[in-house]
Every structure is written in structure tokens, then in C-alpha cells.
Amino acid sequence: MKYIKAITWSIVLLIVLVALFAVIKIWGITLPEGWNMSVDTLINIIITVGIADLLLILLLIFIPFATHGSQKEYDENSGKVAQRKKE
């Protein structure tokens, strides 16, 4: 469940970044002079965070498969509800 929440938040962040990128490009937003940051720098920051977010999503998807998840065995003779084997 924690992986699903993290992937969902990462996708939401990615959507927000793409929307921000589109708004900056379409409306031609310029930043205040005191920030000393050009629109190109801001776009590079957005793209960098987007790439890092995509990598995070991929890691969150593939880490459970790489670690093989839970290796705990279940007692098959316990009835309809699965019970963990006692050590």
C-alpha cells in the first residue's frame, strides 16, 4: 500500500510539473527581476525534477519485484483464511 501511495503522489507531482511547464510556455510568464533566474533556468529545473520523479516512479514499481517481496510461508491446513506458519 505504501508503494501505491508513493507512486500516486509522484504521478500527481509529475502532472503538476507538466502543467506548470505548459503555463509558463503558453502565457510567456517572466519572473521578477530580483530572482536573477531566467525562464530557461526555471524550465531546466522543472525538467530535472520531472526526470527525477519518473526515475522514482520506476524504482517504486521495480523494487518490490527485485527484492521478491515477502518470502513468508503460509499454513495451507488452517482453513479458508491463510495463516502464517509458526516457526
C-alpha positions as CSV (number, residue, x, y, z in Angstrom):
1,M,0.0,0.0,0.0
2,K,2.9,2.4,0.8
3,Y,4.2,1.9,-2.8
4,I,0.8,2.7,-4.3
5,K,0.6,5.9,-2.3
6,A,4.1,7.0,-3.2
7,I,3.5,6.2,-6.9
8,T,0.3,8.2,-6.8
9,W,1.9,11.2,-5.2
10,S,4.8,11.0,-7.7
11,I,2.3,10.9,-10.7
12,V,0.5,13.9,-9.2
13,L,3.8,15.8,-8.9
14,L,4.6,15.0,-12.5
15,I,1.2,16.2,-13.7
16,V,1.7,19.5,-11.7
17,L,5.1,19.9,-13.2
18,V,3.9,19.4,-16.8
19,A,1.0,21.8,-16.2
20,L,3.5,24.4,-14.8
21,F,5.7,23.9,-17.8
22,A,2.7,24.4,-20.2
23,V,1.5,27.5,-18.4
24,I,5.0,29.1,-18.5
25,K,5.4,28.4,-22.2
26,I,1.9,29.3,-23.3
27,W,1.5,32.5,-21.2
28,G,5.1,33.6,-21.6
29,I,5.5,34.2,-17.8
30,T,8.6,36.0,-16.7
31,L,10.0,36.0,-13.2
32,P,10.6,39.1,-11.1
33,E,14.0,40.8,-11.8
34,G,15.2,40.3,-8.2
35,W,15.2,36.5,-8.6
36,N,18.0,36.6,-11.1
37,M,16.6,33.5,-12.8
38,S,15.7,33.2,-16.5
39,V,12.8,31.3,-17.8
40,D,15.2,28.8,-19.4
41,T,16.7,28.1,-15.9
42,L,13.2,27.6,-14.5
43,I,12.3,25.2,-17.4
44,N,15.5,23.3,-16.8
45,I,14.6,22.9,-13.1
46,I,11.1,21.7,-14.0
47,I,12.5,19.2,-16.5
48,T,15.2,17.9,-14.0
49,V,12.6,17.4,-11.2
50,G,10.3,15.7,-13.7
51,I,13.1,13.2,-14.8
52,A,13.9,12.5,-11.1
53,D,10.2,11.9,-10.4
54,L,10.0,9.5,-13.4
55,L,13.0,7.6,-12.0
56,L,11.4,7.5,-8.6
57,I,8.2,6.0,-10.1
58,L,10.2,3.4,-11.9
59,L,12.1,2.5,-8.8
60,L,8.9,2.2,-6.7
61,I,7.5,-0.1,-9.3
62,F,10.5,-2.4,-9.7
63,I,12.0,-2.5,-6.2
64,P,9.3,-4.9,-4.9
65,F,10.0,-7.3,-7.8
66,A,13.7,-7.1,-7.3
67,T,13.5,-7.9,-3.6
68,H,10.9,-10.6,-4.2
69,G,8.5,-9.1,-1.7
70,S,7.6,-11.2,1.4
71,Q,9.0,-14.7,1.5
72,K,6.9,-15.8,4.4
73,E,5.1,-19.2,4.1
74,Y,1.5,-19.8,4.9
75,D,-0.1,-22.8,6.5
76,E,-2.3,-24.5,4.0
77,N,-4.1,-26.6,6.5
78,S,-5.5,-23.7,8.5
79,G,-8.9,-23.5,6.7
80,K,-10.2,-20.8,4.4
81,V,-8.2,-17.9,5.9
82,A,-4.5,-18.0,5.3
83,Q,-2.4,-18.2,8.5
84,R,1.4,-17.7,8.7
85,K,3.4,-20.8,9.6
86,K,4.7,-20.7,13.1
87,E,8.5,-21.1,13.4
